Amino acid sequence: MTGKNINVGQYISPGAALGKVETISPIYAVIDIRESDLNYVKLGVSAKLKLNTEGNYYIFIDNNGVAKKQNITIGEFDKDDIEIKSGVQTGDDVICTNVSSLQDGDAVKMVSE
C-alpha cells in the first residue's frame, strides 16, 4: 500500500481512505460469503472489498487432538512474516495445513513435527 493518508494512533472516520493499493498480485484473502449471495460470485466480476474493524485474525491450535480456533492480535508484518502479539502461548502446536477447510472442534492428528 502506498500513499498512506493516516498515521499510527490517529482516529479516523468510517469510510476514510487509508491508502492506495498499488498491486493486487500478492494479496490473498479468505472471504466469507452468505449462501444466499453465491449467485453473485462469478469469475471476472468486479467487487468492492471492505475490511471490518481492520480484520479479525485467528489461528488453529492442536488442543489434545481437537482443532481450537484461537483469536490473535497481530503487530508488524511484511510479505513473509507476521508478528503475533497475543493469543498464542509458548508450546502451543499451531496447525499449518488444511486451515481453509478446518473447523473449530474438528479432530486432528499430528503427522510430523
Stockholm file with secondary structure:
# STOCKHOLM 1.0

chainA/1-113         MTGKNINVGQYISPGAALGKVETISPIYAVIDIRESDLNYVKLGVSAKLKLNTEGNYYIFIDNNGVAKKQNITIGEFDKDDIEIKSGVQTGDDVICTNVSSLQDGDAVKMVSE
#=GR chainA/1-113 SS CBSCCCCTTCCCCTTCCCCBCCCCTTCCCCCCCCGGGGGGCCTTCCCCCCCSTTCCEEEEEESSSBEEEEEEEEEEECSSCEEEEESCCTTCCBCCSSTTTCCTTCBCCCCCC
#=GC SS_cons         CBSCCCCTTCCCCTTCCCCBCCCCTTCCCCCCCCGGGGGGCCTTCCCCCCCSTTCCEEEEEESSSBEEEEEEEEEEECSSCEEEEESCCTTCCBCCSSTTTCCTTCBCCCCCC
//
